[in-house]
Amino acid sequence: MTDHAAAYAEVAAALADYFDGLHFSDTERLRKIFHPEAIYACATEGKLLHLTMAEYFPIVDKRPSPASRSEPRVDRIVSIEFAGPVTAFAKLNCAIGPKHFTDFLTLVKLDGRWQIMAKVFHFDLQSN
């Protein structure tokens, strides 16, 4: 496997914790992939939503998980790009309830593992 293919596979494997963490509302899984200093941001509703991990994780802990509501998973890695051996950018799609997300994640490889430093996202509401 080339270095690029190996790095892609590492990031994709790390993102499994991200997708599982969201689907199961499991902050233990999310803590594996988010750096403690990461930021979470969205402006879809016309104002900036900006959270730290200390603010974001309790929200995830309180919400019913998509898994508990038998929601279908639509997780998808659209692309992963690299700026160097320890810096990556991933574009993802996923859904929670009627919200269908496009996530832009900036990742760094620290302490031997890929971690999200920034999550900036947009969502569209889908009617069923």
C-alpha positions as CSV (number, residue, x, y, z in Angstrom):
1,M,0.0,0.0,0.0
2,T,1.4,3.4,-0.9
3,D,1.9,6.0,1.8
4,H,-1.1,8.0,0.5
5,A,-3.3,4.9,0.4
6,A,-2.2,3.9,4.0
7,A,-2.9,7.5,5.3
8,Y,-6.3,7.5,3.6
9,A,-7.2,4.1,5.2
10,E,-6.1,5.4,8.6
11,V,-8.3,8.5,8.4
12,A,-11.2,6.4,7.1
13,A,-10.8,4.0,10.0
14,A,-10.7,6.9,12.5
15,L,-13.9,8.4,10.9
16,A,-15.7,5.1,11.8
17,D,-15.6,6.3,15.4
18,Y,-17.1,9.6,14.3
19,F,-20.0,8.0,12.4
20,D,-20.6,5.5,15.1
21,G,-20.4,8.2,17.8
22,L,-23.1,10.2,16.1
23,H,-25.4,7.3,15.2
24,F,-25.3,5.9,18.8
25,S,-25.0,9.4,20.6
26,D,-21.8,7.9,22.1
27,T,-19.5,10.6,23.4
28,E,-16.9,8.0,24.4
29,R,-16.4,7.1,20.7
30,L,-16.5,10.8,19.8
31,R,-13.8,11.6,22.3
32,K,-11.5,9.1,20.5
33,I,-11.8,11.2,17.2
34,F,-12.2,14.8,18.4
35,H,-9.2,16.5,19.9
36,P,-10.2,18.1,23.3
37,E,-9.4,21.5,21.8
38,A,-11.5,21.0,18.7
39,I,-14.1,23.5,17.6
40,Y,-17.7,22.8,16.3
41,A,-19.2,25.4,14.0
42,C,-22.3,26.0,11.8
43,A,-24.0,29.0,10.3
44,T,-26.8,27.3,8.5
45,E,-29.5,29.1,10.5
46,G,-28.1,32.6,9.8
47,K,-26.0,33.0,12.9
48,L,-22.9,31.4,14.1
49,L,-23.2,28.3,16.3
50,H,-19.7,27.8,17.8
51,L,-19.1,25.2,20.5
52,T,-16.2,23.7,22.4
53,M,-16.1,20.0,23.0
54,A,-17.0,20.7,26.7
55,E,-20.2,22.3,25.4
56,Y,-20.9,19.8,22.5
57,F,-20.5,16.5,24.3
58,P,-23.3,17.1,26.9
59,I,-25.7,17.9,24.0
60,V,-24.9,14.6,22.4
61,D,-25.3,12.8,25.7
62,K,-28.8,14.2,26.1
63,R,-30.2,13.5,22.7
64,P,-31.9,10.3,21.7
65,S,-29.6,8.4,19.4
66,P,-30.5,7.9,15.7
67,A,-29.9,4.2,16.5
68,S,-32.5,4.1,19.2
69,R,-35.1,5.5,16.7
70,S,-34.1,2.9,14.1
71,E,-33.0,5.7,11.7
72,P,-31.2,4.4,8.6
73,R,-27.5,5.3,8.3
74,V,-26.5,7.5,5.4
75,D,-22.8,7.9,6.4
76,R,-20.6,8.6,3.5
77,I,-17.0,9.8,3.1
78,V,-17.1,12.1,0.1
79,S,-13.4,12.9,0.0
80,I,-10.2,13.0,2.1
81,E,-7.4,15.3,1.1
82,F,-4.0,15.7,2.6
83,A,-1.9,18.8,3.1
84,G,1.0,16.7,4.5
85,P,1.6,13.5,6.4
86,V,-0.2,14.8,9.6
87,T,-2.8,17.2,8.2
88,A,-6.0,16.1,6.4
89,F,-9.4,17.4,5.4
90,A,-12.5,15.2,5.1
91,K,-15.8,16.0,3.5
92,L,-18.6,13.7,4.8
93,N,-22.3,13.2,4.6
94,C,-24.5,11.9,7.4
95,A,-28.0,12.4,8.9
96,I,-29.7,12.7,12.3
97,G,-33.4,12.8,12.1
98,P,-34.6,15.2,9.3
99,K,-31.2,16.9,9.2
100,H,-28.9,15.8,6.4
101,F,-25.4,17.1,7.1
102,T,-22.4,18.0,5.0
103,D,-19.4,18.0,7.4
104,F,-16.0,19.6,6.7
105,L,-13.5,18.1,9.1
106,T,-10.0,19.2,9.5
107,L,-7.8,16.5,11.1
108,V,-4.3,16.3,12.5
109,K,-2.3,13.2,13.4
110,L,-1.1,13.6,17.0
111,D,0.1,11.0,19.4
112,G,-0.1,8.4,16.6
113,R,-3.8,8.9,15.8
114,W,-6.0,11.1,13.6
115,Q,-8.0,13.6,15.5
116,I,-10.6,16.2,14.4
117,M,-9.5,19.8,15.2
118,A,-12.4,21.5,13.5
119,K,-15.9,20.5,12.4
120,V,-17.7,23.0,10.3
121,F,-20.9,21.9,8.8
122,H,-24.1,22.7,6.9
123,F,-27.5,20.9,7.1
124,D,-30.6,20.6,5.0
125,L,-33.9,19.6,6.4
126,Q,-35.5,16.6,4.5
127,S,-39.1,15.9,4.7
128,N,-40.2,12.3,5.0
